[in-house]
Amino acid sequence: MPSKLKIAREYYPDSVSDRNAVRRLRADILRCVELHQRLLKSNPKFDRVHFVTYREQRLIWEYLGDP
């Protein structure tokens, strides 16, 4: 399973730190309300986990576009 950090680094390779990249990804997910709702529907604890399923990763790609 991919980590949120791996996905965040794909979207934001220029981020100053890993933590900043994850924060930027989280902000993008929260801005896209429909995506956030679908992620929470698939995993109610999505906001607190470090790893995502491949299905959740595909949802992120679908809504935010390819990294």
Helices and strands as residue ranges (DSSP letters): H 4-11, H 18-31, H 33-42, G 46-48, H 54-64
